[in-house]
């Protein structure tokens, strides 16, 4: 922003806040926004609250809509990292409006990113973050898997979640063909093995993780098949009709590191080709895991995207104990801080309606 624009914001922003706090008529607020659209960028000096935060606290859906219409960012956070959506009462009209606005904006951004991303082949190529992660060193230490910058790839506190995921993936012994993408600490794969699947395919790309798997006997397990490489590299092998192990699965789990929603979306597009009709898909649902409202937005986006592929999606809420600050010691940042984990259960329904 130029100095002139910043000066205008400093002048008009407090006036906009005053109008909102006085519960002024919506037409008066709209007229002000029409003349001074830059005022939506104002932030209160002490709290960094935005006009949207204030409008939500006032409970005015009309003002919230007007602010968004004039360019207010839906996901602005204040000094305490709290978004306006978190201030709204859940399931209220304001909450639902901001949730839908968040989904709309993120889906548009995702679409633009997908159109600007070139893939070398129909399966997609690994992005730069993935390539960087795979070329860097990682460390197994005290229930943690850390990359070279001390980002936590996976941590032992996830065990109860992985156990429940495994129960959903393998509901019956010696019947289920299961695929897992991303080994990490091997927590979910260990739980899968305890439930005795008919076959168990693991895709893993990091050389250090593969070495760890070899040292811990995973290559010797009778019903386990390990594919070395990224899922982008391994999917063509699995989908080949001459693949000797299993290329159509009853259940699939996805949990990779250093890949964004674009990669998850791309992977989802192949699920109908490798998952049996009536099969179960689930994944580590951690996007937005440090902000409740953002977490709700991403969970709804996943729901909508999978529904278009023929999935019926439900979320099982799992209460999380406070992990505490100590658990993140020696890590660069936390990636989870919410009280409830929304475990996705996605069933691939028939793509063809009966006549």
C-alpha contacts under 8 A as a table, 3 or more apart, distances in Angstrom:
res1	aa1	res2	aa2	distance
1	X	5	X	6.22
1	X	6	X	6.54
2	X	5	X	5.34
2	X	6	X	6.33
3	X	6	X	5.06
3	X	7	X	6.08
4	X	7	X	5.06
4	X	8	X	6.27
5	X	8	X	5.00
5	X	9	X	6.20
5	X	38	X	7.51
6	X	9	X	5.07
6	X	10	X	6.18
7	X	10	X	5.10
7	X	11	X	6.26
8	X	11	X	5.06
8	X	12	X	5.95
8	X	13	X	7.97
8	X	38	X	7.32
8	X	39	X	7.65
9	X	12	X	5.24
9	X	13	X	5.23
9	X	38	X	5.87
9	X	39	X	5.13
9	X	41	X	6.78
9	X	42	X	5.81
10	X	13	X	5.67
10	X	14	X	7.08
10	X	39	X	7.99
10	X	42	X	6.81
11	X	14	X	6.65
11	X	15	X	7.46
12	X	15	X	5.27
12	X	16	X	6.41
12	X	36	X	6.87
12	X	38	X	7.85
12	X	39	X	5.42
13	X	16	X	5.15
13	X	17	X	6.32
13	X	38	X	7.87
13	X	39	X	4.41
13	X	40	X	6.82
13	X	41	X	7.37
13	X	42	X	4.89
13	X	43	X	7.60
14	X	17	X	5.01
14	X	18	X	6.11
14	X	42	X	7.48
15	X	18	X	5.01
15	X	19	X	6.30
16	X	19	X	5.14
16	X	20	X	6.35
16	X	29	X	7.41
16	X	32	X	7.42
16	X	33	X	7.96
16	X	39	X	6.63
16	X	40	X	7.89
16	X	51	X	7.48
17	X	20	X	5.15
17	X	21	X	6.08
17	X	51	X	6.00
17	X	54	X	7.39
18	X	21	X	5.15
18	X	22	X	6.07
19	X	22	X	5.26
19	X	23	X	6.40
19	X	24	X	5.39
19	X	29	X	6.67
20	X	23	X	5.19
20	X	24	X	6.16
20	X	29	X	7.50
20	X	51	X	7.76
20	X	54	X	7.15
20	X	55	X	6.27
20	X	58	X	7.66
20	X	63	X	7.65
21	X	24	X	7.70
21	X	54	X	7.16
21	X	55	X	7.64
21	X	58	X	6.99
23	X	58	X	7.60
24	X	28	X	6.67
24	X	29	X	6.84
25	X	28	X	5.35
25	X	29	X	6.58
26	X	29	X	5.06
26	X	30	X	6.08
26	X	62	X	6.85
26	X	63	X	6.52
27	X	30	X	4.98
27	X	31	X	6.06
28	X	31	X	5.13
28	X	32	X	6.26
29	X	32	X	5.08
29	X	33	X	6.19
29	X	63	X	7.58
30	X	33	X	5.00
30	X	34	X	6.05
30	X	66	X	6.71
31	X	34	X	5.05
31	X	35	X	6.41
32	X	35	X	5.24
32	X	36	X	5.87
32	X	37	X	7.82
33	X	36	X	4.89
33	X	37	X	4.78
33	X	38	X	7.96
33	X	39	X	7.21
33	X	40	X	7.93
33	X	67	X	7.92
33	X	70	X	6.91
34	X	37	X	5.85
34	X	70	X	7.86
36	X	39	X	5.75
37	X	40	X	6.24
37	X	70	X	6.07
37	X	71	X	7.60
38	X	41	X	5.91
38	X	42	X	7.84
39	X	42	X	5.53
40	X	50	X	7.55
40	X	51	X	6.28
40	X	67	X	6.68
40	X	70	X	7.42
40	X	71	X	7.06
40	X	72	X	5.54
41	X	50	X	7.32
41	X	51	X	7.94
41	X	72	X	6.89
42	X	50	X	6.30
42	X	51	X	7.06
43	X	47	X	7.92
43	X	48	X	4.85
43	X	49	X	5.46
43	X	50	X	4.81
43	X	51	X	7.22
44	X	47	X	5.78
44	X	48	X	4.68
44	X	49	X	5.31
44	X	50	X	6.63
45	X	48	X	5.58
47	X	78	X	6.27
47	X	79	X	5.40
47	X	80	X	7.74
48	X	77	X	7.88
48	X	78	X	4.74
48	X	79	X	5.31
49	X	52	X	7.89
49	X	53	X	5.78
49	X	54	X	7.11
49	X	77	X	7.41
49	X	78	X	4.95
49	X	79	X	7.31
50	X	53	X	5.17
50	X	54	X	6.58
50	X	76	X	7.39
50	X	77	X	7.93
50	X	78	X	7.14
51	X	54	X	5.09
51	X	55	X	6.12
51	X	67	X	7.72
52	X	55	X	5.03
52	X	56	X	6.15
52	X	64	X	6.20
52	X	67	X	6.79
52	X	72	X	7.35
52	X	84	X	6.20
53	X	56	X	5.29
53	X	57	X	6.33
53	X	83	X	7.36
53	X	84	X	4.63
53	X	87	X	7.35
54	X	57	X	5.10
54	X	58	X	6.22
55	X	58	X	4.99
55	X	59	X	6.25
55	X	60	X	5.84
55	X	61	X	7.81
55	X	63	X	6.23
55	X	64	X	5.91
56	X	59	X	4.93
56	X	60	X	6.28
56	X	61	X	7.49
56	X	64	X	6.80
56	X	84	X	6.54
56	X	85	X	7.83
56	X	87	X	6.63
56	X	88	X	6.06
56	X	94	X	7.25
57	X	60	X	7.97
57	X	87	X	6.79
57	X	88	X	7.31
59	X	88	X	7.91
59	X	94	X	7.60
60	X	63	X	5.41
60	X	64	X	6.33
60	X	94	X	7.75
61	X	64	X	4.98
61	X	65	X	6.14
61	X	93	X	7.09
61	X	94	X	5.47
62	X	65	X	5.22
62	X	66	X	6.24
63	X	66	X	5.00
63	X	67	X	6.13
64	X	67	X	5.26
64	X	68	X	6.37
64	X	94	X	7.52
65	X	68	X	5.23
65	X	69	X	6.09
66	X	69	X	4.91
66	X	70	X	6.26
67	X	70	X	5.22
67	X	71	X	6.53
67	X	72	X	5.39
68	X	71	X	5.24
68	X	72	X	4.67
68	X	73	X	6.76
68	X	74	X	6.95
69	X	72	X	7.23
73	X	76	X	5.74
74	X	84	X	7.63
74	X	98	X	6.77
74	X	101	X	7.02
74	X	102	X	6.26
75	X	83	X	5.99
75	X	84	X	7.21
75	X	85	X	7.73
75	X	102	X	7.28
75	X	294	X	7.76
76	X	83	X	5.75
76	X	84	X	7.08
77	X	80	X	7.49
77	X	81	X	4.98
77	X	82	X	4.99
77	X	83	X	4.30
77	X	84	X	6.97
78	X	81	X	5.14
78	X	82	X	5.51
78	X	83	X	6.59
79	X	82	X	7.42
82	X	86	X	6.54
82	X	87	X	7.86
82	X	291	X	7.64
83	X	86	X	5.44
83	X	87	X	7.09
83	X	293	X	7.30
84	X	87	X	5.31
84	X	88	X	6.91
85	X	88	X	5.35
85	X	94	X	7.98
85	X	95	X	5.96
85	X	98	X	6.21
85	X	99	X	7.33
85	X	293	X	5.88
86	X	89	X	7.75
86	X	292	X	6.87
86	X	293	X	5.54
88	X	92	X	7.11
88	X	94	X	6.34
88	X	95	X	5.29
89	X	92	X	5.50
89	X	94	X	7.74
89	X	95	X	6.33
90	X	95	X	5.78
90	X	96	X	7.83
91	X	95	X	5.89
91	X	96	X	6.05
92	X	95	X	5.13
92	X	96	X	6.21
93	X	96	X	5.23
93	X	97	X	6.02
94	X	97	X	5.09
94	X	98	X	6.18
95	X	98	X	5.33
95	X	99	X	6.00
96	X	99	X	4.94
96	X	100	X	6.03
97	X	100	X	5.23
97	X	101	X	6.08
98	X	101	X	4.87
98	X	102	X	5.98
99	X	102	X	5.10
99	X	103	X	6.28
99	X	293	X	7.68
99	X	296	X	7.52
99	X	297	X	5.86
100	X	103	X	5.02
100	X	104	X	6.07
100	X	297	X	7.74
101	X	104	X	5.02
101	X	105	X	6.14
102	X	105	X	5.29
102	X	106	X	6.06
102	X	297	X	6.17
103	X	106	X	5.23
103	X	107	X	5.91
103	X	297	X	5.75
103	X	298	X	7.31
103	X	300	X	7.29
103	X	301	X	6.01
104	X	107	X	5.29
104	X	108	X	6.22
105	X	108	X	5.22
105	X	109	X	6.23
106	X	109	X	5.03
106	X	110	X	5.98
107	X	110	X	4.93
107	X	111	X	6.04
107	X	301	X	7.39
108	X	111	X	5.06
108	X	112	X	6.23
109	X	112	X	5.11
109	X	113	X	6.13
110	X	113	X	5.09
110	X	114	X	6.09
110	X	261	X	7.97
110	X	262	X	6.76
111	X	114	X	5.09
111	X	115	X	6.25
112	X	115	X	5.15
112	X	116	X	6.23
113	X	116	X	5.02
113	X	117	X	6.11
113	X	262	X	7.81
114	X	117	X	5.16
114	X	262	X	6.99
115	X	118	X	7.66
119	X	122	X	6.95
119	X	123	X	7.58
119	X	124	X	4.71
119	X	125	X	5.54
120	X	124	X	6.18
120	X	125	X	6.03
121	X	124	X	5.56
121	X	125	X	7.18
123	X	232	X	5.61
123	X	233	X	7.72
123	X	235	X	7.37
123	X	236	X	7.50
124	X	232	X	5.90
124	X	266	X	7.66
125	X	232	X	6.07
125	X	233	X	7.87
126	X	130	X	5.96
126	X	131	X	6.49
126	X	230	X	7.46
126	X	232	X	6.78
127	X	130	X	5.45
127	X	131	X	6.36
127	X	259	X	7.75
128	X	131	X	5.04
128	X	132	X	6.03
129	X	132	X	5.09
129	X	133	X	6.15
129	X	258	X	5.86
129	X	259	X	7.00
130	X	133	X	5.06
130	X	134	X	6.14
130	X	257	X	7.61
130	X	258	X	5.55
130	X	259	X	6.35
131	X	134	X	5.22
131	X	135	X	6.28
132	X	135	X	5.26
132	X	136	X	6.31
133	X	136	X	5.27
133	X	137	X	7.94
133	X	147	X	7.42
133	X	258	X	6.90
134	X	137	X	7.87
134	X	205	X	7.09
134	X	206	X	5.23
134	X	207	X	7.44
135	X	206	X	7.94
136	X	147	X	7.12
136	X	148	X	6.21
137	X	147	X	6.18
137	X	148	X	5.39
137	X	208	X	7.42
138	X	145	X	6.90
138	X	146	X	5.50
138	X	147	X	4.29
138	X	148	X	5.64
138	X	208	X	6.80
139	X	144	X	7.94
139	X	145	X	5.65
139	X	146	X	5.22
139	X	147	X	6.40
139	X	148	X	7.65
140	X	143	X	7.30
140	X	144	X	5.88
140	X	145	X	4.73
140	X	146	X	6.66
141	X	144	X	5.22
141	X	145	X	6.41
141	X	146	X	7.79
143	X	155	X	5.78
143	X	156	X	4.91
143	X	185	X	7.96
144	X	152	X	6.85
144	X	153	X	7.63
144	X	154	X	6.01
144	X	155	X	4.51
144	X	156	X	6.29
144	X	185	X	7.61
145	X	152	X	5.94
145	X	153	X	5.32
145	X	154	X	5.26
145	X	155	X	6.32
145	X	184	X	7.05
145	X	185	X	6.65
146	X	149	X	7.61
146	X	150	X	5.10
146	X	151	X	5.48
146	X	152	X	4.64
146	X	153	X	5.44
146	X	154	X	7.34
146	X	331	X	7.54
147	X	150	X	5.16
147	X	151	X	5.44
147	X	152	X	6.63
147	X	153	X	6.62
148	X	151	X	7.41
149	X	332	X	7.15
150	X	330	X	7.13
150	X	331	X	5.09
150	X	332	X	5.24
151	X	331	X	5.80
151	X	332	X	5.18
151	X	333	X	6.68
152	X	155	X	6.83
152	X	331	X	6.15
152	X	332	X	7.38
152	X	333	X	7.72
152	X	334	X	7.92
153	X	184	X	7.09
153	X	257	X	6.09
154	X	158	X	7.73
154	X	184	X	6.19
154	X	185	X	6.53
155	X	158	X	6.05
155	X	185	X	7.47
156	X	159	X	5.68
156	X	185	X	7.84
156	X	187	X	7.84
157	X	160	X	7.30
157	X	323	X	7.97
158	X	161	X	5.39
158	X	162	X	6.18
159	X	162	X	5.01
159	X	163	X	6.08
159	X	187	X	6.28
159	X	188	X	7.55
160	X	163	X	5.09
160	X	164	X	6.44
161	X	164	X	5.28
161	X	165	X	6.25
162	X	165	X	4.94
162	X	166	X	6.10
162	X	187	X	6.57
162	X	188	X	4.98
162	X	191	X	7.48
163	X	166	X	5.11
163	X	167	X	6.32
163	X	187	X	7.98
163	X	188	X	6.43
163	X	191	X	5.87
164	X	167	X	5.05
164	X	168	X	6.44
165	X	168	X	5.24
165	X	169	X	6.20
165	X	188	X	7.52
165	X	282	X	7.20
165	X	283	X	7.99
165	X	343	X	7.66
166	X	169	X	4.90
166	X	170	X	5.95
166	X	188	X	6.25
166	X	189	X	7.98
166	X	191	X	5.95
166	X	192	X	5.36
167	X	170	X	5.38
167	X	171	X	5.66
167	X	192	X	7.73
167	X	195	X	7.79
168	X	171	X	5.78
168	X	280	X	7.81
168	X	345	X	7.76
169	X	178	X	7.16
169	X	192	X	7.78
169	X	251	X	5.45
169	X	252	X	7.06
169	X	253	X	7.65
169	X	280	X	6.56
169	X	281	X	7.55
169	X	282	X	7.74
170	X	173	X	7.05
170	X	176	X	6.14
170	X	178	X	7.56
170	X	192	X	6.78
170	X	195	X	6.45
170	X	197	X	6.53
170	X	251	X	7.50
171	X	195	X	7.93
172	X	175	X	6.19
172	X	176	X	6.94
172	X	195	X	7.45
172	X	197	X	7.70
173	X	176	X	7.11
173	X	195	X	5.83
173	X	196	X	5.15
173	X	197	X	5.65
173	X	198	X	7.38
174	X	196	X	5.59
174	X	197	X	4.78
174	X	198	X	4.38
175	X	197	X	6.09
175	X	198	X	5.10
176	X	197	X	5.08
176	X	198	X	5.17
176	X	199	X	6.76
176	X	249	X	7.72
176	X	250	X	5.75
176	X	251	X	7.29
177	X	197	X	6.27
177	X	198	X	5.48
177	X	199	X	4.71
177	X	200	X	6.13
177	X	201	X	8.00
177	X	246	X	7.48
177	X	248	X	7.83
177	X	249	X	5.11
177	X	250	X	5.25
177	X	251	X	6.62
178	X	197	X	7.03
178	X	198	X	7.98
178	X	199	X	6.23
178	X	200	X	5.06
178	X	201	X	6.30
178	X	249	X	5.68
178	X	250	X	5.98
178	X	251	X	4.87
178	X	252	X	5.70
178	X	253	X	7.97
179	X	200	X	5.98
179	X	201	X	4.74
179	X	202	X	5.96
179	X	203	X	7.84
179	X	249	X	6.69
179	X	251	X	6.44
179	X	252	X	4.72
179	X	253	X	6.29
180	X	183	X	7.42
180	X	189	X	7.58
180	X	200	X	7.73
180	X	201	X	6.27
180	X	202	X	4.94
180	X	203	X	6.35
180	X	252	X	5.83
180	X	253	X	4.73
180	X	254	X	6.00
180	X	255	X	7.91
181	X	202	X	5.92
181	X	203	X	4.81
181	X	204	X	6.52
181	X	231	X	6.94
181	X	252	X	7.99
181	X	253	X	6.23
181	X	254	X	4.88
181	X	255	X	6.05
181	X	256	X	6.70
182	X	202	X	7.16
182	X	203	X	5.96
182	X	204	X	5.21
182	X	205	X	7.82
182	X	254	X	6.69
182	X	255	X	5.37
182	X	256	X	5.01
182	X	257	X	7.84
183	X	186	X	5.03
183	X	187	X	7.84
183	X	188	X	7.89
183	X	189	X	7.07
183	X	202	X	7.03
183	X	203	X	7.32
183	X	204	X	5.98
183	X	209	X	7.44
184	X	187	X	7.66
184	X	209	X	6.75
186	X	189	X	5.17
186	X	190	X	6.00
187	X	190	X	5.29
187	X	191	X	6.49
188	X	191	X	5.06
188	X	192	X	6.05
189	X	192	X	4.90
189	X	193	X	6.12
190	X	193	X	5.10
190	X	194	X	6.34
191	X	194	X	5.06
191	X	195	X	6.64
192	X	195	X	5.29
192	X	196	X	6.80
192	X	197	X	6.95
193	X	196	X	5.14
193	X	197	X	6.63
193	X	200	X	7.90
197	X	200	X	6.41
197	X	223	X	7.65
198	X	223	X	6.67
199	X	223	X	4.92
199	X	224	X	6.20
199	X	225	X	7.78
199	X	246	X	7.73
200	X	223	X	5.87
200	X	224	X	4.71
200	X	225	X	6.22
201	X	224	X	5.72
201	X	225	X	4.68
201	X	226	X	5.84
201	X	227	X	7.40
202	X	224	X	7.43
202	X	225	X	6.26
202	X	226	X	4.86
202	X	227	X	6.11
203	X	226	X	6.03
203	X	227	X	4.85
203	X	228	X	6.13
203	X	229	X	6.70
203	X	230	X	6.95
203	X	231	X	6.44
203	X	234	X	7.30
204	X	209	X	7.47
204	X	210	X	6.92
204	X	226	X	7.47
204	X	227	X	6.50
204	X	228	X	5.44
204	X	229	X	5.70
204	X	230	X	6.36
204	X	231	X	7.75
205	X	209	X	7.67
205	X	210	X	7.32
205	X	228	X	5.47
205	X	229	X	4.04
205	X	230	X	4.97
206	X	209	X	5.32
206	X	210	X	6.29
206	X	229	X	7.53
207	X	210	X	5.07
207	X	211	X	6.16
208	X	211	X	5.00
208	X	212	X	6.21
209	X	212	X	4.94
209	X	213	X	6.18
210	X	213	X	4.97
210	X	214	X	6.25
210	X	228	X	7.59
211	X	214	X	5.12
211	X	215	X	6.20
212	X	215	X	5.12
212	X	216	X	6.21
213	X	216	X	5.16
213	X	217	X	6.36
213	X	218	X	5.28
213	X	219	X	6.99
214	X	217	X	5.40
214	X	218	X	5.83
214	X	219	X	5.76
215	X	218	X	7.81
217	X	220	X	5.40
217	X	221	X	6.89
218	X	221	X	5.57
218	X	224	X	7.30
219	X	224	X	7.16
219	X	225	X	7.46
219	X	226	X	6.99
220	X	224	X	7.82
221	X	224	X	5.42
225	X	245	X	7.61
227	X	234	X	6.75
228	X	234	X	7.59
229	X	232	X	7.96
229	X	233	X	5.94
229	X	234	X	6.21
230	X	233	X	5.17
230	X	234	X	6.18
231	X	234	X	4.89
231	X	235	X	5.69
232	X	235	X	5.82
232	X	236	X	7.78
233	X	236	X	6.67
233	X	237	X	7.80
234	X	237	X	5.31
234	X	238	X	6.44
235	X	238	X	5.08
235	X	239	X	6.04
236	X	239	X	5.13
236	X	240	X	6.10
237	X	240	X	5.30
237	X	243	X	6.56
238	X	241	X	7.98
238	X	243	X	6.06
238	X	246	X	7.25
238	X	247	X	4.99
238	X	274	X	7.94
239	X	243	X	7.29
239	X	247	X	5.76
239	X	273	X	7.59
239	X	274	X	6.91
240	X	243	X	5.43
240	X	247	X	7.54
241	X	247	X	7.59
243	X	246	X	6.79
243	X	247	X	6.63
246	X	249	X	7.12
247	X	274	X	6.25
248	X	273	X	7.67
248	X	274	X	4.75
248	X	275	X	5.48
248	X	276	X	6.02
249	X	252	X	6.90
249	X	274	X	6.09
249	X	275	X	4.84
249	X	276	X	5.74
249	X	279	X	7.32
250	X	275	X	6.08
250	X	276	X	5.58
250	X	278	X	7.85
250	X	279	X	4.74
250	X	280	X	6.37
251	X	275	X	6.74
251	X	276	X	7.96
251	X	279	X	5.52
251	X	280	X	4.57
251	X	281	X	5.57
252	X	275	X	7.31
252	X	280	X	6.48
252	X	281	X	4.84
252	X	282	X	6.46
253	X	281	X	6.03
253	X	282	X	5.13
253	X	283	X	5.15
253	X	284	X	7.97
254	X	282	X	6.78
254	X	283	X	4.62
254	X	284	X	6.67
255	X	283	X	5.91
255	X	284	X	5.48
256	X	259	X	6.63
259	X	262	X	7.68
259	X	263	X	5.86
259	X	264	X	7.47
260	X	263	X	5.62
260	X	264	X	6.73
261	X	264	X	4.92
261	X	265	X	5.98
262	X	265	X	5.10
262	X	266	X	6.15
263	X	266	X	5.02
263	X	267	X	6.14
264	X	267	X	5.09
264	X	268	X	6.15
265	X	268	X	5.06
265	X	269	X	6.56
265	X	305	X	7.76
266	X	269	X	5.36
266	X	270	X	7.35
267	X	270	X	5.64
267	X	271	X	6.96
268	X	271	X	5.25
268	X	306	X	7.26
269	X	272	X	7.19
269	X	309	X	7.35
270	X	273	X	5.49
270	X	274	X	6.77
271	X	274	X	5.34
271	X	275	X	5.59
272	X	275	X	5.50
272	X	276	X	7.43
272	X	277	X	7.89
272	X	309	X	7.33
272	X	348	X	7.45
275	X	279	X	5.92
275	X	280	X	7.71
275	X	348	X	7.61
276	X	279	X	4.98
276	X	348	X	7.46
277	X	348	X	5.51
277	X	349	X	5.90
277	X	350	X	6.18
278	X	347	X	5.82
278	X	348	X	5.03
278	X	349	X	5.47
278	X	350	X	7.44
279	X	347	X	5.67
279	X	348	X	5.57
280	X	345	X	6.92
280	X	346	X	5.63
280	X	347	X	4.79
280	X	348	X	6.61
281	X	345	X	6.42
281	X	346	X	5.01
281	X	347	X	6.38
281	X	348	X	7.75
282	X	343	X	7.70
282	X	344	X	5.53
282	X	345	X	5.48
282	X	346	X	6.07
283	X	343	X	7.84
283	X	344	X	6.77
284	X	343	X	7.51
285	X	299	X	7.63
285	X	341	X	7.61
285	X	342	X	6.80
285	X	343	X	6.49
285	X	344	X	7.08
286	X	289	X	4.98
286	X	295	X	7.70
286	X	335	X	7.65
286	X	336	X	7.26
287	X	295	X	6.20
287	X	298	X	6.52
287	X	299	X	7.98
288	X	291	X	5.68
288	X	292	X	7.32
288	X	294	X	5.22
288	X	295	X	4.37
288	X	298	X	6.98
289	X	292	X	7.08
289	X	294	X	7.87
289	X	295	X	5.79
289	X	335	X	5.98
289	X	336	X	4.71
289	X	337	X	6.41
289	X	338	X	6.43
290	X	295	X	7.66
290	X	334	X	7.83
290	X	335	X	6.20
290	X	336	X	5.10
290	X	337	X	4.94
290	X	338	X	6.08
291	X	294	X	5.45
291	X	295	X	6.03
291	X	337	X	7.65
291	X	338	X	7.10
292	X	295	X	5.05
292	X	296	X	6.31
292	X	338	X	6.51
293	X	296	X	5.08
293	X	297	X	6.35
294	X	297	X	4.99
294	X	298	X	6.31
295	X	298	X	5.35
295	X	299	X	6.12
296	X	299	X	5.12
296	X	300	X	6.19
297	X	300	X	5.28
297	X	301	X	6.27
298	X	301	X	4.98
298	X	302	X	6.20
299	X	302	X	5.23
299	X	303	X	6.24
299	X	342	X	7.97
300	X	303	X	4.91
300	X	304	X	6.22
301	X	304	X	5.16
301	X	305	X	6.12
302	X	305	X	5.13
302	X	306	X	6.03
303	X	306	X	5.41
303	X	307	X	6.09
303	X	313	X	6.01
304	X	307	X	5.13
304	X	308	X	6.55
305	X	308	X	5.41
305	X	309	X	6.98
306	X	309	X	5.10
306	X	310	X	6.67
306	X	311	X	5.45
306	X	312	X	7.71
306	X	313	X	7.41
306	X	346	X	8.00
307	X	310	X	5.19
307	X	311	X	4.77
307	X	312	X	6.14
307	X	313	X	7.09
308	X	311	X	7.23
310	X	348	X	5.84
310	X	349	X	5.64
310	X	350	X	6.90
310	X	351	X	5.90
311	X	346	X	5.87
311	X	347	X	5.27
311	X	348	X	4.43
311	X	349	X	5.69
312	X	346	X	5.59
312	X	347	X	5.20
312	X	348	X	6.50
312	X	349	X	6.75
313	X	344	X	6.81
313	X	345	X	5.80
313	X	346	X	4.47
313	X	347	X	6.56
314	X	344	X	5.88
314	X	345	X	5.26
314	X	346	X	6.45
315	X	342	X	5.40
315	X	343	X	5.19
315	X	344	X	4.57
315	X	345	X	6.00
316	X	342	X	5.58
316	X	343	X	4.95
316	X	344	X	6.49
316	X	345	X	7.38
317	X	340	X	6.17
317	X	341	X	5.72
317	X	342	X	4.73
317	X	343	X	6.22
318	X	340	X	5.48
318	X	341	X	5.06
318	X	342	X	6.41
318	X	343	X	7.13
319	X	339	X	5.97
319	X	340	X	4.62
319	X	341	X	6.43
320	X	323	X	7.96
320	X	338	X	7.31
320	X	339	X	4.98
320	X	340	X	5.42
320	X	341	X	6.71
321	X	339	X	6.80
322	X	337	X	7.62
322	X	339	X	7.12
323	X	326	X	7.95
323	X	327	X	6.45
323	X	337	X	7.41
324	X	327	X	6.09
324	X	328	X	7.88
325	X	328	X	5.71
325	X	329	X	7.03
326	X	329	X	5.20
328	X	331	X	5.44
328	X	332	X	7.92
328	X	333	X	7.02
328	X	334	X	6.09
331	X	334	X	7.40
334	X	337	X	7.41
338	X	341	X	7.17
350	X	353	X	6.98
